Amino acid sequence: MPVITLPDGSQRSYPEPLSILDVAADIGPGLAKSTLAGELDGSLHDACDLITTDASLRIITARDEEGLEIIRHSTAHLLGQAIKQLYPEAKMVIGPVIENGFYYDIHYPPGFSQHDLQRIEQRMRELAAADTAVVKRMTPRDEAVATFSARGEDYKLQLIEDMPEVQSMGLYQHDDYIDMCRGPHVPHHRFLGSFKLTAVSGSYWRGDSSNEPLQRIYGTAWRNDKELKAYLQRLEEAEKRDHRKLGQQLDLFHFEDSAPGQPFWHDKGWLLYSSLMDYMRRKVRAHGYIEVHTPQVLSLDFWKYTGHWGKYRENMFVVDESAETSFALKPMNCPGNVQIFKQGVKSYRDLPVRMAEFGKVFRHEASGARHGLMRVQGFTQDDAHIFCTPAQLEDEVIAMCGLINEVYAELGFTDVKVKLSTRPDERIGSDADWDLAEQALENVCRALELDWSLNPGDGAFYAPKLDFHLHDAIGRVWQCGTIQVDMNLPNRLDILYTGEDGEKHRPHMVHRAIMGSIERFLGVLIEHYAGDFPLWLAPVQVMIMNITDAQQPYARAVHEQLLQAGIRAELDTRNEKVGFKIREHTLQKIPLLVVVGDREVEQQLLSVRLKQGQDLGSMTPAALIELIQQAAQPGQNDLPAFVQQQ
């Protein structure tokens, strides 16, 4: 007689074992109709699974996050069914859930075209409309092997071989399709109507390029058509904001095969890059940091000493490993910063030391992993390492959080969430050290009332950490900033300070990054603003245009005056109609457009307008300079609103 405890604490007793769906039906027919699965004592189960003993039960519906994941996983199986019906010779591999959707890897040498995707999606819709039941059966290993052997599913057989200890596995069948999965899955296909196939690409069996090539079909699935439509609109908006397209359109940067994973920054892109770096340098100086610079190439002996060679070898660029003295490009800045701290005797009076380095690092990335500015091989980290006493640790982390949030707000990111990642199973350091570091980070989250959540077991092997997640203008999440309390390097590199008691002590070392990779953060900024940067960041702040050649001397004089005032201004004296010039520079997203005609020359004025079309009227060059100097301030990210307030 199982006793079922529900989330509200109420209990229901039953005279014999029953399924999760039976319990839902006993609670109410509406709940039964919407039941996807259940959580029994913390583990997810199919709705058809029997409850034989006392248990805690939470019914899973589409409203739950777990329910959405089940819908996506089941839609991957629906894709498999459609493919096998349309292309019987295809062999199914794996079909996992990913962010916002799913994919399925298929062995099909002819490959799939966009036309094939449309055909497959249409067949999926027909299958979903039939509302077929999904039947689960726990199947003995030998019978599962026989089933997939008879169906010619070689990859499923290899997957079974990879699980020698598993003697019974879940097979899910709907109509003529059978797949193997640990589940759970939806009980009926009526839950699977809101999906779309989005792309097809190549992949490899087991992710190894030496293995046979596969086809990978991607799709997205949602609870209802409204959510699907909203997601597809976000995809469309994201495509418009793609930093690679905008980088080309706005003449910011390019990539080429001669330097894989390393951007070639053009003049305007480098102005943007430099403006961001100048801003960050002012910020860290104002917050008590010193700035250092360490070598980019260090010996392999050094990297072995720090421990990076053993943990990070495959990601490092080695100059010549066979040479008597070999070197590697640095993949991170921290060990170099420690070497600077070690110079000279340190006292508790010297601490904290806040050491910043905008250091160029190099990390080997597979070609398939590289993605514009978001994943490069050579990039600059806005690193900082704080060396402090145990008593200073919490206050230093509070100060770091304040700086990080200040920077994000001024750059236009106000929706920031934090995850506290705690000790993993494989780690170094004593439990006492981990207790201290984790408690310090949790205390900071609570003291600052951050929007934070716990991420158990996801800390680095040497440190618990706070990870900062930004939400951009269209709701995407980017993990950028991080704070890590390091348990490893201070011991490995043997750094000490003299305490107030005259004894030697080990300082705490805290890693801090705000942007992480400057290159990646610029990619995020480009997409967040869709290339329409606030005045203080815009590579070109003002474009001066003459109407005829007669105004060239005055236009050039104004241009020079703006340059002398430190304003990023350009001059367009081409023999084109001024309307054409305005349209062109509006598309280039230049914030302020200045027109000079005969009247402006005569009165020594400028006709000024915003790229949005708002006419600011006539003003003197001095007034324009004053306006720009007031408006081009970090945090002032809405120029039309600023002008309206003046």
N, C-alpha and C positions, 0 to 999 in steps of 0.2 A: 504494500500500500504506500506508494510514493507520496510524500508531502512536498508540495511545490511552494517555495517562498518567492513572492513577486517583489518587484522593486519598491513598492510602497510599504513593504513589511507584512502585507496580508498573506495568508496561507490557504492552500486548497489541497484537500486529501482525495486520493483516488484509489479505488479498490484493486486496480491492476495497472500494469505498465501501459503507457499511452504516449503518443507522439507529441512533439512541440505544437504541431498544428491542431491537435485535439485540445490541448490546453487553451490555445487561442480561441477555438470555437466555443469552448465552455465559458470563456470570459465574455464573448460576444461575436455575432456573425460578421460585424464590420471589421473587427480586428482579424478574424480568420481570413477574410478576403484580402487583407493587405499584408498578411504575414509573409515574409521572405525567408526567415531563418530564426534561430534563437541562440541566446548566449546562456549556456549552462555552466554554472560555477566558474565563470570567467572565460570559457572556451566557446567558440562559435560552432554551431551544428546546423545541419539541414533541418528544414521544417518537418521532414518525415522521420527523423531520428527518434527512437524510443527513449523515454525516461523511465528507468527501472528502479531508481533509488531516490531517496530524498535529495532535493537539489534546489539551488537558487536559479530562477529563470527570468531572463529579460527577452521579451519578444522583439525581434528585429523587423522593422518595416523600412520602406523607402525613405522615410524621414530621417533615419539614422545614417551616420557616415558609413558605418559598416554595411548598411543596406545598399548605399550607392556603390560601394566597392563590389558587392555581390552582383549587382546589376551589370557592372562593367565586365566582371569575369564571365558571367553567363553570356553576355553579348559576344565575347570572344569565341565561346563555344558555338553560338549561333552562326558566327562568321565561318567557323570550321565546317558546320553542316552545309552551308550554302556552297562553299568551295568544293566539297566532296561531291555534291550533287551536280555542279556545273563542270568540274574538272576532276573526274574520278581518278585520274592517274596521279594527282597531287598527293604528297605525303605530308601529314601534319606533324609539326615538331612541338613547339610550346606556345602558349598564349596567355601571358601574364597581364595583370593590371598594372598600369602606369598612371602618372599624374594626369587627371582629366580624362582618362580613357583606358585603352588596352592596345595590344598588338598581337598578331599571330605570325610566327615564323613557319614558312611552308617550303618544302622542297618541290620546286616546279621549274625545271630547266628552261622551258620556253619563256618564262617570266610573265608578269602581269602588267598590262597597260592601264591607262586611265579609263579606257573604254571597258576593260575587264572589271575595274573597281565599280563602275556604275552598274554593270550587270550583276555583280555579286551583291551590291547593296540592295538592288531591287528584289533579288531573290530572298535576302534576309528579311525584308519587309513583308513579303508574302508568307514566310515561315512564322514570323512573329504574329501576324494577323490570325494565323490558324490556332493560336493559343494552345499549343501542344504541351502536354505534361512532360516534365523533366523527371525521369525515374532514376533513382540512385540504388546501386546494389554493391555491397561490399563483396568483393570477388577474390577467391583464393588465387594465389600467385600463378599457379600452373594454368588455371583457367584464363587469367588475364593474358598470359603469354600466348595461349592458343587463340584467343579472340583476336589479338592484334597481328598474329602470324597469318591467320586466315584473311585478314583485311589488308595485308601487305604494308602495315604501318611500321617500317623499320626503325624509325626514330623513337616511337613509343617503346619498342622492344629494348632499345639501348637505354632508355630511361629506366625501365624496369631492372635491367642489369646493374644500373648504378645504385640500386637499393636492395642489396642482397639480404638485408636483415628484415625487410618488409614482406610479410607472408600473406597479407590481404590488403587490397587496395580498392578505392572507390571508383567504380565505373558509372558514368552518367550517360543515359540514353534518351534521345528524343527522336522519335520516328526511326529512321534508318541510321542515325548517326550515333557513334559511341566514342566517348573520350574518357581519358583517365585524369583524375584530379582529386586533391584532398578536400575540395569544396570549402564552404557550402555554395550551393547554387539556388537560383530561383526555382520554385516548384512548378511554375507555369510560364510560358512565353509571353503572356499578356503584360508582364512587367517590362518588356524589352522593346517598346516601340520608339523610344526617343534616342536615336543614334545616327551617326554619319561616319562613313569611311573617309579618312582625310589624306592619306598618303601611302605610297608604296616605295620601298627602298630595298637595298641589298643588305644582307647580313651573312654571318657564317655560323655553322654548327659549333656550338660551345663557345662562340665569340672568337674563334681562332682562325685567322686568315689562311692558315695552311690546310684547313678543313674545307669541305665542299661548300659552295655558296648557296645561300637560301634567299627566298623572297620574304620580306617583312611588310605586312599590311597593317597600317595604323588606323585606329578609329577612336571616336569619342562617344560616350553614352551618358545619359542623364536621367533624372527621375521623370521628367515630363518635357513636352515640346517647348514650353516657355524657357526652361533652363537651357535646353539645347540651343534655342535661338539666341539667347543672351550670350552663350559661350561662343557661338559662331561669329556673332558681332564683335566680341572681344578679339577673336582671332583675326578678323578683318582689320580691326583697328591696330592690332599688334603688327600686322604686315605693313601697314602704312608707316608705322613708327620704326620699322627695322633699321637698326643703326648702320648696317652695312649699306643699305640703299641710301639712307640720308647722308652717310659719310661720303658717298660718291656724288650725290646731288648737291651737297653743300661744299664740296671740295675740301674735305677734312683729312682724309687718309685713304690709303689703299694697301692691299696685300699683293704679293707676288711670290712665285715659286723660288726665287733666288734667296728668300729669307722666310722660310715657312714659319707661320705663327708669330711673325713680328711685323707690326704695322710700320708703314712709311708715312710719317706725319707731314702733311702739307702745311703751308703757311697758316691758313685759317685754323686747321686742326691743332697746330702747335701753339697758336695764340690761346685757344681754348684750354689746352693742356697746361700751359704756363700760368694762365689766370687761376686755374684751380690749385696748382702747386703753390703759387704766391699766397693765395688765400690760406692754404693749410699751414704754410710756414709762419704766417702772422699768428694763426690760431695757437699753434703749439708753443711759440715763444711767449705769447700772452698768458699761457697756462703753466709757465715755469719749466719748460723743457729746454734742454740743450740739443743742438743738432750736430750729428757726427756723420762721417762717411768712411766706410770700410772697403777693403779690396774686393774686387769681383772674382778674382782667381786665387784659390788657395790650394795648398798641397793636399794630396790624398791622405797623407799621414794626419793632417789636422782634422779632416772630415771623419777619419776613423776614430780619432781621439774624442771627438764630440759625440760620436754614436750615429751620425747621419749616414755614414757609408753603409752600415749594417741595415738601417731601417729605410733608406731612401735611394739606394744605389741606382735602381732602374729609372728613376726620374732625373738623374743628374747627367750633365754634359761633361765628359771627361776629355781633357786635352790630349793626353797620350798615356794610356794606362801601362803600356809596355816600356816606357822610358824609365831610366834609373830614378829620376825624381818626377813623379806624375802630379798633375794638377786637375782641378775640376772647377767649373764655374759655380758660383754659390747659388744654391736653391733657396736660401733664406738668409736673413741678416743677423739673427739672434746670436750665433756664436761669436761673430765679429764684435758685437756690442759688449759681450762678456769680456773679450780680450781688452777692450778699452777700459772697462771698469777695473780690471786687474792691475792696471798701471798705477803704481803708487799705493801707499797704505791708506785704507779707508777707515774712518771713525764713524761712530753712530751720529756724530754731529754733521757729517757729510750727507747723511741720508734724510729724505729720499733723493736718489739720483733719477731724474726723468730724462731718458736718453732717446731722442728721435732720430730715425734715419730714413730718408727717402731713397732706399737702395734698390738698384737694378738687380733682379735675380733671373735665373734661367731654369726652367723645368721642362723636361722632355714630355711632350704630349703626343699621343698617337694622332695621325692625321684625321681620323674619323672623329676624334674628340674635340678638335679645334673648331672654334666657332666665332669668327670675327674678333672683336675686342673682348668678347665674353670668356674666351679660353685661348690664351696665347702662350708662347713659349718663352718670350722675353718680356718682362714687365717690371714696373716699379711698385714696391710696397710702401705704404705709408706706415711703416713700422715704428713702434716705440717699445722700450723695455724699461720698466721701473724697478729699481733696486731699493728695497725698504726693509725696515725692521718689522717683526711680527705685530708690534703695537700700531704701526702705521698702515698696515695692509688694508684694513677696511676703509679708512679715510681715503686712501689712494684710489681704491676701486670706485668709491662714491664720486671722486673728482673725475675719474675717467668716464664714468657714465654721464656725468654732467656735460663734459666736453663732447662726447659722441652725440648726445641728443641735441646739443646746441648747434653742432655742425649740420646734422640732418635737417633740423628745422630751417636753418638759413639756406640750405640747398633745396628746400621745397618738399621735404618728406616729413609729414607730421603723424603718419600712422606707422608706429614702430612697435614691434613686439619682440620680446626677449625670451630665449630658452636657456634654462640652466641645465647644462649637461653634467651628470655626475659620473663617478668612478666606473670604468669598465671592468670586466672580469680580469682581463690581462692588463696589468698596470705595474708601475714601479712606485716605490715610496711606502712609508709606513701608514697604517690606518689612522694613526694620530694626526699625521700631516694632512691626509685627505679630509679627515673630520674638520680640521681647522679651516682648510681652504674652502670646502663646500659650505660650511656654516657662514664664513665671511661673505661669500657670494650671495647666499640666501638672505643674510641680514641686510645686504645692500639693496636687493630687490624689494624687500619689505619696507625698508626705511625710505626709499625713493618712490614707493608705490608704483613701481614699473608694471607695465602690462606683461606679466611673465608667466611661464609655465615650466613644469619640471620635465626634463628629458632624460630619464634614468638610464645609466649605463653607456651614454654616448660621449662621455668626456674623452680627451686625448689620453694616451697611455701614461702621460706624465703630468696631466693637469685637468681639473674640472674647469669649466669655462662658461661664460655668458656669450651667446651668439645673438646678434641684433638683426632682425628681419624687417626690411622696408617694404611697404606697399606703395606701388607707383600709381601714376595717374589713372591707369585702367585696371587697377586691382591686383596686378601680379606681385608676387613676393620674391624679394632678393635678399639672400643672406650676405651681409657685407662686413659689419663690424664684429670684433671678437675681443674678449678679455680672458686670458688664461693665466692661472696661477701655477707656475712651473715648479715641479718637484724634481726635475732631472738635471738641467744644466748647472745650477749652482753647486750641486754635489759633484757632477762629472768633471767640471772645469775648476772645481775647488776654489770658489770665490768666498772671501771672508771679510768681515769688518770687525773693528775693535769696539766692544760694547762699553757701556757706562761702567761696568764692573772690571774693565781692563782685560777681559777675556775675549778670545776669538769666537765669533758667531757667524752662522751662515745666513746671508740675507735672503729674503723672499725676492723672487724674480717674477714680475708680471708682464706678460706679452699683451700689447694693445695695438689693434689696428682699427681704423675708422672706416676707411674705404676698402681696405684689403689690397686689391690691385687697382692702381690708378687707372690703368687701361680699361679694366672691366667696369669700374665705376663710371668712367666716361661713357661707356656703352649704355649703361643703365640711365645716365643723365640724358643722353641723346634721345633714348626711347621715351623716358618720362616726359620730357618737354617736346617730343616730336620734332626736335631740332630747333624749336622756337625758344631760344634761351633767354633768360632774364637779362636786362641791360648790363648788369655787372659782369656776366659771364660771356656775353655775345662776342665772338671773334671780331666782328666788325660792328661797332656800335652806331655809327652814323655814315650814311652815304650822301655825298654832296653832288648835285647834278645841275649843270648849266642848261639853259634853253638853247642858246646860240653861242657861237664862238666869241661873240662880243663880251660875254660875261666870264670868259676863262680867267683873266687876270684876277678878278675879285674872288672867284671860286677857289683858285689856287691859294690866294692869300688866306681865306677862311680855313681851308684845309690845313695849312701850315700852323695857323693859330690853334686849331684843335689838337693837332699833334703835339705842339709845345705844351699844351695843358694836360698831356698824358691820356688823351682820348683816342680810342682806336677808330679812326676815321679813314674813309677812302673817297676818292674823287673819280667821277665818271664824266669825262669831257667828250665822249664819243659823239659823232655826228648822227645822232638818232633822236627821234621825237621824245620829248620828256615823258609822255604817257607810256611809251614802250619801256623806258628806263625804270619808271616807277613800278610797272608790273613785274619786270625782271627782278628787281631788288626786293620786291615784296615776296616773290617766290624763294628768294635766297634768305628770307626771314631776318632781314636787317631791321633792327628796332626803330630807328629814326631816319627819316628821309627828308633831305633838305633840298629845296629847289631855289635856284638863283636865276632871276630874269632881269630885264632892264630896270624895273621899278626897284628891285632889291639892291641893285648896284647903286642906283641914284640915291636911295635913302640909307644905304649901308646897313641893310637888314637881311634877314633870311626867312624864307617861307618854310615852316616846319610842319611835318605830319608824322603820325605813327603808321607803322606798316598795316595796322588794323583799319586804317582809313580815316582816323580821327584827325581833323585839321587843328593844329595848335596855333595857327595864325602866324603873324610876323613877330620876330624878335631879333635882337642884336646878337652878334656872335658871343659877346660876354654873357648875355642872358642864357643862351643855349648851353654854354660851358657850365654855368652855375646849375642849370636844370639837370644836366647829365651827372655832375658831381654829387648832387643831392640824391638822384634816383638810382645811381649805379652803386648801391650798397648791398652787401650780402644780406639776404633775408627780404630784400625789396624785390619781389619776384613778379609783381603785377604792375607794369608800367602804365597802362591805361588808368587803373585805379589810382595810382600815385598822382598822375597828372590831374585827374579830376578833383583830387583833394586839395590841390594847390590854389 
